[in-house]
Structures are given as structure tokens and as C-alpha cells.
Amino acid sequence: MKREDLRNIAIIAHVDHGKTTLVDEMLKQSGVYRENQAVVDRVMDSNALERERGITILAKNTSVTYKGVKINIVDTPGHADFSGEVERILKMVNGVLLLVDSFEGTMPQTRFVLQKALELGHKVIVVVNKTDRPDARPKEVVDEVLELLLDLDADDEQLESPVIYCSGRNGTASLDPDEQGENFIPLFDMILEHIPAPEGDPEGELQLLVSSIDYSEYVGRIAIGRIERGVIKQNQEVTVCDYHGTVQPFKGKIVSLYEFDGLGKTTVQEASVGDIVCFSGIEGITIGQTVCSPAAVEPLPFVKISEPTVEMTFAVNDSPFAGREGKFVTSRQIRERLERELLKDVSLRVKESDVRDAYDVAGRGEMHLSILIETMRREGYELSVSTPRVLFKEIDGVKCEPMEKLVIDVPDESVGAVMEKMGVRKAELLEMHPVGSRTRLEFKIPSRGLFGYRSEFLTDTKGEGVLNTLFIGYEPFMGDIPVRTTGSLVAFETGPASAYGIWNVQDRGAMFIDPGIDVYEGMIVGVSPKLGDITVNVCKKKHLTNTRASGSDEALRLVPPKHMSLEESLEFISDDELVEVTPKSIRLRKRILDHELRAKDEAKRRKSV
């Protein structure tokens, strides 16, 4: 049976191509809001971190009604580090809107998400967005999408995918690239016409694949998925099974059942084939499991999620300031929080570390892990974090490392600086061509070659460069890459930093701290332009004597310090350093705080080399 009153779609695109803004306008024009209702921009980015950074981190569901047809919409992340979210969400839908920026065209993540949609046989509607840009080139972008479809071995039907030209910000859609249109009616009509209605047997035994997990302190774990067969009812007894056989089937009961309605959820007594529902009551359920009727326990296959490529060590904070600012500081509390994250993030891996009271956490990239750290510190956790490191693999007896496709858009005058840095980091130039007044460069580069490069890149391009990456597979080890070219200024003693102490030190390099900030021995207080660490005394006080006149001292002119963000700190630290993360502070420190012990350890390491 076909559910002609229902459509399930996902909106997929590269980061910052306008997915969430498009959903905003779809909600407004479908009558979800009252006429006088105050509406925030990017309403789907409900997480505080998402609103601050202007990116989507978690996939979210909403729905609109058009001509009596309910359209379930899933807004997905565009950043490559959160592509695990996209992979599993695509199992819930029957078609996708592929958004492409009318100037930037197809980008690395466009390729990745489109490939996943084509593998699942989804129908595609190509939406060329931001057609109101003065530098828009919609016709060339459509050709780029067609080339990409050919490159990804799309079938004849997918090659004939319809194209629509939109301005998500203005809420207009048109079938003609030279016209702006008046509203989203052409887009809604195209969704009803080209996205297939869900099919299934409503009379059969229940079968539902869990594609997402939410959590509520009141009802516990909430599972989200699409009904593939049968009907689900409130208070129904069900069996939960796993396609890969990793868990034994177990019984449960659907306590509360909801459907997505606009921006909220509505309680329903039952739902049928094709509906995307969320339900609570089954405590042990997780992503990738199938909810079945006890009479027919048949698990559904789940998409294989790509493996993580970057690992960091999360450990208990053991600095002299430990426990001052955090609410959750023990290894047990950190472990429980990481286990809770594993329930809803399928791309994450956590294992016990060789180091005491520490855990090795592996993810898709630096941003994937830094978002987790930032979320934990806002929840009151205190921990220390190591430098990111890539996960090597042995393939046919050869040591291999993860490789990334790197796409860089820079002003023409910055090309030389970027090429020089790429050469040092073992990057291989694949393509180079002009895009307007800028140049687009495509490289193949080892993942570890990108560590610490983003801040350098922004400096080299005067903040005008755009950098995007996508994991492309494993290749033989490329050799050593000299990443860090600077040293650290390390505090010599514990106490409050003084203006006089900082003034004496600031000629050695850029400072990270202000006067009056408490520091401890072994804490990194600045960066030296030369390789190698320098121990400095920022707590030094000026002792007055009765032979010096009060007016003869020169004024202390302090250079404003550089305050490091979490991402910048993770990029900056080397292997013998840590980032101390607390709800109020981010501090950089040496692993070994004592100056003498650190010198002995360094001497021992040099001897062994």
C-alpha cells in the first residue's frame, strides 16, 4: 500500500549552503507559525552551540502540511565531522533535497552525502540555493551537479533529477534560473510530484528501524525511526532485535508514542507504515536496532557507519587547580558521560586508555571531538585532553594512514603562501582553477597534516580563505610531518601573574594570560616563535626600595594577550602537553609540571632517539 498523504525527505548539502534557512522558510510558508508569532532565525538549530557557531551538529525532524499531505523533513549537518548523523538519517526517508550553493557549486561534502543517498536508491531533487547572490552562476552549478551524478554512477532516473532554483533567505523558488519566483509553492509541488510516497503492508507484523536516539530526564531514552511494516500502538508489547546479532533479542513496551508536528511533537495512540515516530519506554534500545512484533522477529539491515579516524585521550584533571571550578571531576563521572554520548553518537568510540583514569575517545575529526568537549564543560565536567592523533591501520602488512580531500578557496594573492604550507605537510595538488576573483585548490593530504593548520591558514589568507575537508580512505604512511614550529613559554612558579612579570616576559613571545590570573608551575602562559620551550617567571614582583623615586619608573606597556579558544588550544599543543578544560577556564599545561622532572624526561627521550 502507498501512503499518498505522506512524504519523508531529508535536506542534505555541504556546510553553510543554507539547509536550515530553507527549512525556516518552509515552516513559515506552510502555516506552522501564527501570523503575529515572533520567530528566531535558524529555528532548527536549537542547541546553544549550534546557534553560536552557525552550524548544524545534530540532525533534527520537523513536519509541514501542504495540500493535505504531511511532509516529514529532516535537517542534517553539513560538516564532514558529523557525517555519521547523515548516514543513518537517510534510512528514514524516501528522497532527498540536494542543496547546492549557486556560487560555490559542488563541494566535498556535497559529494559524500549525494553518494550515500544514491547508494540507498533515493530520489533526488537538486535545489540550487542562494540564487539572489550577485555572483550566482546557477547554470554552471547545474552542470557541476550533473558531472557529479555521472561520476557517482547514478542510474538513468537519478540523472534526470529535477532542478529548482531557490533563495532560502527570501523564501522564493522558480523553475527558471533567470527568474526569482514569488514563494515556495513550486518547491512543495515538486516534492509531492517527484518524492515517492512510502510503501508497506499496514496489515503485516510491526517492523521499525531505530535511526536516532534522544534523551529526556523525565521519560528516559526516546527512540526515533520510520515504520517499515505494520502499525505501532501505545502500550504495545514489542521485541527489540539487532541485524548484526550483537545483542540478544529482548522484550519491551511502548509507553508513550509521538509524531512530529511542526516544531513540536504530538502524542498519538497509533501510527502506520511510513510514519516517522518517536517512542519511549524501552530502556536498552539503541541506534540500528529493529523494533518488531513478538510474532515476527525480523531485524532490518542498518547502514554501515564509517569508522572514526582521529583519537584523543580524555583524562581526570590532575593539575594544582583541579576541582576548583568543575562539578563532575572523577573518572567514573567522565566514563558515565562518555557512555551516555555513545548511545546517540554512532561515529564515536570509547575505550580504556593505558594511562590510569583516562579514556581513548575516537571520532570523525577534531571538530567532532571538540564539540563533545565543549558540551561536557558546559554541563559542569572538568577534564584534561591530549593532542589529537590519527588512527593508523595495517592493510596487507603495510602501515596506512587516513587521507583527506582538501578543497581550499582563497584570494589569488594568497595562493603562494598556501602552496608553500601544503608542500611541507605532504599534500599532493589534484586540481587548481579560478572561481571568479578567487582560486580553488584541491589537494590530497594526510589527516595529520591538517592538525594545527586552520589557524595558520586564516592568518595566511587574512581571514578570507575557506577550507573544507572530506575523508577519502587509507593510503600507505607518508613519512614524518613537522607540524609545530614554535615553542611554549612555561610558568616557573605557582601564584598570581603580575603585570611586571608579564612585561619582563612579553619580548620572548605572545602571551596567553592577563595580569592577576592564577598560574601554576608547568602551565603554558605564551608561545615562543622559536622551537623549544622557555621557562619564564610571570609571577615576579617589583620590589621597591627607599632609594628609588616613585616617578622614575617607566610605565608598563603590556601587549594584549591572545586568548585561546578550545579548538585553537587543541591545534596548538604538542605530544608532551595537555589542555585543561573546566566550566570556566581553558588552560594549557605540560604533562609533567615539575621543571626538573621535565628536563630529565626530555634528556632521557633524546638519549633513546
C-alpha positions in Angstrom: 0.0 0.0 0.0 1.2 3.6 -0.8 0.7 6.4 1.7 -0.2 9.2 -0.7 -0.9 11.5 2.3 2.8 11.4 3.4 6.3 12.2 2.2 9.6 11.7 4.0 12.5 13.8 2.9 16.0 14.8 4.1 17.8 18.0 3.2 21.4 17.3 2.5 24.2 19.7 1.5 27.7 20.9 2.2 28.3 23.0 5.3 26.8 26.6 5.0 24.9 26.1 1.8 21.6 27.1 3.5 19.8 24.0 4.7 18.5 25.3 8.0 17.4 28.7 6.5 15.5 26.8 3.8 13.6 24.8 6.4 12.8 28.1 8.3 11.0 29.4 5.2 9.3 26.1 4.5 7.9 26.2 8.0 6.8 29.8 7.7 5.1 29.4 4.3 3.3 26.1 5.3 1.4 27.9 8.1 3.3 26.4 11.1 3.5 29.8 12.8 0.8 32.2 13.7 0.8 35.5 11.8 1.9 37.5 14.8 4.3 34.9 16.2 7.9 36.1 17.0 10.2 33.7 15.1 14.0 33.3 15.6 16.3 32.7 12.6 17.5 29.1 12.0 14.9 27.8 14.4 16.0 24.2 13.8 19.5 24.9 15.3 18.0 24.7 18.8 21.3 23.7 20.5 23.2 26.7 22.1 26.5 25.5 20.4 24.8 25.4 17.0 23.5 28.9 17.3 26.9 30.2 18.4 28.8 28.6 15.6 26.2 28.9 12.9 26.4 25.2 12.0 24.1 22.2 12.4 25.5 19.5 14.6 22.6 17.2 15.2 20.0 16.0 12.6 16.5 17.2 13.6 13.0 16.3 12.5 10.1 18.6 11.7 7.0 18.4 9.5 4.8 20.6 7.4 1.4 20.1 5.7 0.8 21.1 2.1 -2.4 20.3 0.1 -3.4 17.8 2.8 -0.1 15.9 2.5 2.2 15.7 5.6 5.8 16.2 4.6 8.3 15.0 7.3 11.6 16.9 6.9 15.0 16.0 8.4 17.5 18.8 8.6 21.0 17.3 8.5 24.5 18.6 9.4 26.8 19.7 6.5 30.1 19.4 8.3 32.2 16.3 7.4 32.9 15.5 11.1 29.1 14.9 11.7 28.5 12.8 8.6 27.6 9.8 10.8 24.4 11.7 11.5 23.6 12.0 7.8 24.4 8.3 7.1 21.8 6.9 9.5 19.1 9.6 8.9 19.0 8.7 5.2 17.4 5.3 6.2 14.3 7.2 7.5 13.4 8.9 4.2 12.3 8.2 0.6 14.0 11.1 -1.1 16.4 14.0 -0.6 16.7 17.7 -1.5 20.3 18.2 -2.5 21.1 21.8 -1.8 24.0 23.4 -3.7 25.2 27.0 -3.3 24.7 28.9 -6.6 28.2 30.3 -6.4 30.3 27.7 -4.6 28.8 24.8 -6.5 29.6 21.1 -5.6 31.9 20.8 -2.6 33.5 17.7 -0.8 30.5 17.1 1.5 28.1 17.5 -1.4 29.8 14.5 -3.0 29.7 12.4 0.2 26.0 12.9 1.1 24.9 12.5 -2.5 26.8 9.3 -2.8 25.1 7.9 0.3 21.7 8.9 -1.0 22.3 7.3 -4.4 23.5 4.0 -2.7 20.2 3.8 -1.0 18.3 4.4 -4.3 16.7 7.7 -3.1 15.0 10.1 -5.5 16.9 13.4 -5.7 15.6 16.9 -6.2 18.5 19.3 -7.0 17.9 22.7 -5.2 20.3 25.5 -6.4 20.1 27.8 -3.4 21.1 31.4 -2.9 20.2 32.5 -6.4 19.8 36.1 -5.1 23.6 36.3 -4.7 25.2 38.9 -7.0 27.9 36.4 -8.0 25.5 33.5 -8.6 26.2 31.1 -11.5 23.2 28.7 -11.4 23.6 27.2 -14.9 27.3 26.3 -14.4 26.4 24.8 -11.0 23.7 22.6 -12.5 26.3 21.3 -15.0 28.7 20.6 -12.0 25.9 18.6 -10.3 25.3 16.6 -13.5 29.0 15.8 -13.7 29.0 14.7 -10.1 26.0 12.4 -10.7 27.8 10.8 -13.7 30.9 10.4 -11.6 29.0 8.6 -8.9 27.4 6.1 -11.4 23.8 7.4 -10.9 21.2 5.5 -12.8 19.2 7.0 -15.7 16.3 8.0 -13.4 18.7 9.8 -11.0 20.5 11.6 -13.8 17.1 13.0 -14.8 16.6 14.5 -11.3 14.5 17.7 -11.5 16.2 21.1 -10.7 14.7 24.1 -8.9 16.2 27.5 -8.2 15.7 28.9 -4.7 16.5 31.7 -2.4 16.1 30.3 1.1 16.5 33.7 2.7 13.9 35.3 0.6 11.6 32.3 0.5 11.3 32.1 -3.3 11.5 29.2 -5.7 11.4 29.1 -9.5 11.9 26.5 -12.3 13.7 29.2 -14.4 17.3 30.2 -13.3 16.6 33.7 -14.6 13.5 34.3 -12.5 13.3 34.7 -8.7 9.8 33.4 -8.2 7.4 34.6 -5.5 7.1 31.8 -2.9 7.9 28.1 -2.2 4.8 26.7 -4.0 6.9 25.3 -6.9 9.2 23.5 -4.4 6.3 22.0 -2.5 4.7 20.9 -5.7 7.9 19.3 -6.9 8.3 17.4 -3.6 4.7 15.9 -4.0 5.4 15.1 -7.6 8.9 13.6 -7.5 9.4 12.2 -4.0 7.7 8.7 -3.8 5.1 8.1 -1.1 6.2 5.5 1.5 5.1 1.9 0.8 4.5 -1.1 3.0 2.0 -3.5 4.4 -0.2 -1.9 7.1 -1.7 -5.3 7.9 1.6 -7.1 8.5 3.5 -7.5 11.7 5.3 -4.4 13.1 8.8 -3.6 11.9 10.6 -0.3 12.7 14.3 0.6 12.3 15.7 2.9 15.0 17.7 5.6 13.2 18.1 8.2 16.0 18.1 8.4 19.8 17.1 11.3 22.0 17.2 11.5 25.8 14.8 13.1 28.3 15.3 13.2 32.1 11.6 12.6 32.6 11.0 9.6 30.3 14.5 8.3 29.7 15.6 7.2 26.3 13.5 8.2 23.2 13.9 6.2 20.0 13.1 7.7 16.6 12.5 5.7 13.4 10.3 5.0 10.4 7.7 2.3 10.4 8.6 -0.2 7.6 5.7 -2.5 8.1 2.5 -2.8 10.2 1.2 -0.5 12.9 2.7 0.7 16.2 0.4 1.3 19.1 0.8 2.9 22.6 1.2 0.2 25.3 2.1 -2.4 22.7 4.4 -5.3 23.7 7.4 -5.5 21.2 10.6 -7.3 20.7 13.9 -5.5 20.0 16.5 -7.3 17.8 19.7 -6.5 16.1 20.7 -7.3 12.4 24.3 -7.9 13.3 23.4 -10.2 16.2 25.5 -8.1 18.7 22.6 -8.3 21.3 20.1 -11.0 22.1 16.5 -10.1 21.3 14.7 -8.6 24.3 11.1 -7.6 25.1 9.8 -4.1 25.8 6.7 -2.0 25.9 5.9 1.2 24.0 4.9 3.6 26.9 4.4 6.9 25.0 4.2 7.4 21.3 4.7 10.7 19.4 4.6 12.1 15.8 6.4 15.2 14.7 4.1 18.1 14.1 5.6 21.4 13.0 8.4 22.2 15.5 6.9 20.0 18.3 5.7 16.5 18.9 2.1 15.4 19.4 1.0 12.3 21.3 -0.7 9.7 19.2 -2.4 6.4 20.0 -1.1 4.6 16.9 0.9 5.2 13.7 1.1 3.2 10.5 3.5 2.4 7.6 5.8 5.3 6.5 5.2 7.4 9.6 8.3 8.7 11.4 7.6 8.3 15.1 9.4 8.6 18.4 8.6 6.5 21.5 9.8 5.9 25.0 9.6 3.0 27.5 12.4 0.7 26.2 15.5 1.4 28.3 18.2 -0.7 26.5 17.3 0.3 22.9 20.0 1.9 20.7 20.6 3.1 17.1 20.5 0.4 14.4 18.2 -2.0 16.3 14.8 -3.1 15.0 11.5 -3.0 16.9 9.3 -5.9 15.9 6.1 -7.6 16.8 6.9 -10.7 19.0 5.1 -12.8 16.4 7.7 -12.0 13.7 11.2 -11.1 14.9 12.9 -10.0 11.7 15.7 -7.4 12.1 16.3 -4.8 9.3 19.8 -4.2 7.9 21.4 -1.0 9.1 23.8 1.2 7.2 27.4 0.6 8.0 28.7 3.7 9.7 32.2 4.8 8.6 35.0 4.2 11.2 36.5 7.1 13.2 39.9 8.4 12.1 41.1 10.7 15.0 41.6 9.8 18.6 42.2 11.8 21.8 42.7 10.9 25.4 40.2 12.2 28.0 41.7 12.0 31.5 40.9 13.2 35.0 42.2 16.7 35.6 45.3 16.4 37.9 46.5 20.0 37.8 47.0 22.0 41.1 43.7 23.8 40.3 41.7 20.6 39.9 38.2 20.6 41.4 38.0 24.4 41.8 35.5 25.0 39.0 34.0 21.7 37.9 31.0 19.9 39.3 31.9 16.4 37.8 35.6 15.6 38.2 36.1 11.9 38.8 36.9 9.2 36.3 33.6 7.4 37.0 31.6 10.5 36.2 33.6 11.1 32.9 33.1 7.5 31.9 29.4 7.6 32.5 29.1 10.8 30.5 31.0 9.3 27.6 28.9 6.1 27.7 25.8 8.3 27.5 27.2 10.0 24.4 27.8 6.6 22.8 24.1 5.9 22.9 23.3 8.7 20.5 26.5 9.2 18.5 27.2 6.2 16.3 30.5 7.7 15.0 32.1 7.8 18.4 34.3 5.0 20.0 35.5 4.9 23.6 37.9 2.5 25.3 40.0 2.4 28.4 43.4 4.0 28.0 46.8 2.6 29.0 47.1 5.6 31.3 45.3 5.5 34.7 42.0 7.3 35.0 41.9 8.0 31.2 39.8 7.0 28.2 40.8 7.0 24.5 37.9 8.7 22.6 37.9 8.3 18.8 35.8 10.3 16.4 35.5 11.6 12.8 37.7 14.7 13.3 38.9 17.4 15.5 35.7 19.3 15.4 33.6 16.2 16.2 35.6 15.7 19.4 35.9 19.4 20.3 32.1 19.8 20.2 31.9 16.9 22.6 34.5 18.5 25.0 32.7 21.9 24.8 29.3 20.3 25.6 30.8 18.4 28.6 32.4 21.6 30.0 29.1 23.4 29.7 27.5 20.6 31.7 30.0 21.1 34.5 32.7 18.5 33.7 36.3 19.1 34.3 39.0 17.0 32.4 42.3 17.1 30.7 42.6 16.4 27.0 45.6 15.2 24.9 46.6 16.3 21.4 44.6 14.7 18.6 46.3 11.8 16.8 45.3 9.8 13.8 44.4 6.1 13.9 46.7 4.1 11.7 45.7 0.8 10.1 47.7 -2.2 8.8 46.4 -3.2 5.3 48.2 -6.2 3.7 51.1 -5.8 6.0 51.6 -2.1 5.1 51.1 0.7 7.7 48.4 3.0 6.3 47.1 6.4 7.4 43.8 8.2 6.8 43.8 10.7 3.9 41.6 13.7 3.3 40.5 15.6 0.2 41.1 19.2 1.0 39.4 21.9 -1.0 40.6 25.5 -0.5 39.1 28.7 -1.8 41.5 31.7 -1.5 42.1 35.1 -2.9 44.6 34.9 -5.8 47.4 36.7 -3.8 47.3 34.0 -1.0 47.9 31.0 -3.3 51.7 31.1 -2.9 51.5 31.0 0.9 49.0 28.1 0.9 51.1 26.1 -1.6 54.2 26.5 0.5 52.5 25.2 3.7 50.9 22.3 1.8 54.3 21.2 0.5 55.7 20.8 4.0 52.6 18.9 5.1 52.9 16.2 2.3 49.9 17.4 0.3 49.5 16.5 -3.3 47.9 19.0 -5.7 45.0 17.5 -7.6 43.4 20.5 -9.3 43.6 24.2 -9.5 41.2 26.6 -11.2 39.9 30.1 -10.9 36.4 30.8 -9.5 35.6 34.5 -10.1 38.3 36.6 -8.4 39.5 33.7 -6.3 41.3 30.4 -6.9 40.1 26.9 -5.9 42.8 24.4 -5.0 42.2 20.7 -4.4 44.7 18.6 -2.5 45.1 15.1 -1.2 46.7 15.3 2.2 47.2 13.0 5.3 44.8 13.8 8.1 47.6 14.5 10.5 48.9 17.1 8.1 45.9 19.2 8.8 46.4 19.3 12.6 47.2 22.8 13.7 46.8 24.2 10.2 43.4 26.0 10.3 44.6 29.0 12.4 47.8 29.3 10.2 45.5 29.2 7.1 43.3 32.1 8.4 46.5 34.1 9.0 48.0 33.3 5.6 44.7 34.3 3.8 44.0 37.3 6.0 40.8 35.6 7.2 39.3 35.4 3.6 40.1 31.7 2.9 37.6 28.9 3.0 38.8 25.4 3.9 36.8 22.1 3.6 37.9 18.5 4.0 36.5 15.1 3.4 37.9 11.7 4.4 38.6 9.6 1.3 40.3 6.4 2.6 43.6 4.9 3.8 46.9 5.1 2.0 50.5 4.0 2.9 52.2 6.1 5.6 53.6 9.3 4.0 56.5 9.8 6.5 57.1 12.4 9.2 55.4 15.8 9.0 57.0 18.7 11.0 53.8 20.3 12.4 54.9 22.5 15.2 57.4 25.3 14.5 57.0 27.2 17.8 57.9 26.6 21.4 55.9 27.2 24.7 56.5 29.8 27.4 56.1 27.7 30.6 55.4 29.2 34.1 58.2 28.7 36.6 56.2 29.0 39.8 52.7 29.0 41.2 50.9 32.2 42.1 49.0 35.2 40.5 50.6 36.6 37.4 51.8 40.2 37.8 51.9 43.0 35.3 55.7 43.4 36.0 56.3 39.7 35.4 54.4 39.6 32.1 56.1 42.9 31.0 59.5 41.2 31.5 58.5 38.1 29.5 56.4 39.5 26.6 59.5 40.2 24.5 60.0 36.4 24.3 56.7 35.7 22.5 53.0 36.2 22.5 51.2 35.8 25.9 48.0 33.9 26.6 47.2 35.4 30.1 46.3 38.7 31.7 47.8 40.2 34.9 46.1 38.9 38.0 45.3 35.4 36.6 46.4 32.5 38.8 49.1 30.3 37.2 50.9 27.1 38.4 54.3 25.6 37.7 54.2 23.8 34.3 51.3 25.9 32.9 51.8 27.3 29.4 51.4 31.1 29.5 52.5 32.0 26.0 54.1 30.9 22.7 57.7 31.5 21.6 58.5 32.0 17.9 61.5 29.7 18.3 61.3 25.9 18.6 61.9 24.7 22.1 60.3 25.6 25.5 61.4 28.6 27.6 60.7 28.6 31.4 59.6 32.1 32.5 58.5 33.7 35.8 55.3 35.7 35.2 54.7 36.0 39.0 57.8 38.1 39.5 57.0 41.2 41.6 58.8 44.6 41.6 60.4 45.3 45.0 60.5 48.9 45.9 63.4 50.5 47.8 63.8 53.8 49.6 66.5 55.0 47.1 64.2 55.0 44.1 61.8 57.8 43.3 58.3 56.9 42.5 58.2 58.9 39.3 61.4 57.4 37.8 59.9 54.1 36.7 58.8 53.7 33.1 55.1 52.8 32.5 54.5 49.1 31.9 53.1 48.8 28.4 51.6 45.4 28.1 50.7 43.8 24.7 47.1 42.5 24.7 47.3 38.7 25.2 45.9 36.1 22.8 43.0 34.3 24.4 42.9 30.7 23.0 39.7 29.0 22.2 39.2 25.3 22.7 39.9 24.5 19.0 42.9 26.7 18.9 44.3 25.1 22.1 43.8 21.6 20.7 45.6 22.7 17.5 48.4 24.3 19.4 49.5 21.6 21.9 52.3 19.1 21.2 52.6 15.5 22.4 54.0 16.4 25.8 51.3 18.9 26.5 47.6 18.8 27.6 44.6 21.1 27.6 42.9 21.5 31.0 39.2 22.0 30.4 36.9 23.3 33.1 33.4 25.0 33.0 35.1 28.4 33.5 38.6 28.1 32.0 40.7 26.6 29.3 44.3 26.2 30.3 47.3 24.8 28.5 49.9 22.8 30.5 52.8 20.4 30.3 52.1 16.7 31.1 55.0 16.8 33.6 54.6 20.0 35.6 57.8 20.0 37.6 60.6 21.7 35.7 63.4 19.4 36.8 61.5 16.2 36.2 60.5 17.5 32.7 64.2 18.3 31.9 65.2 14.7 33.0 62.4 13.2 30.9 63.5 15.3 27.9 67.1 14.2 28.3 66.0 10.5 28.6 63.9 10.8 25.4 66.8 12.4 23.4 69.1 9.6 24.6 66.7 6.9 23.4 66.3 8.6 20.0 
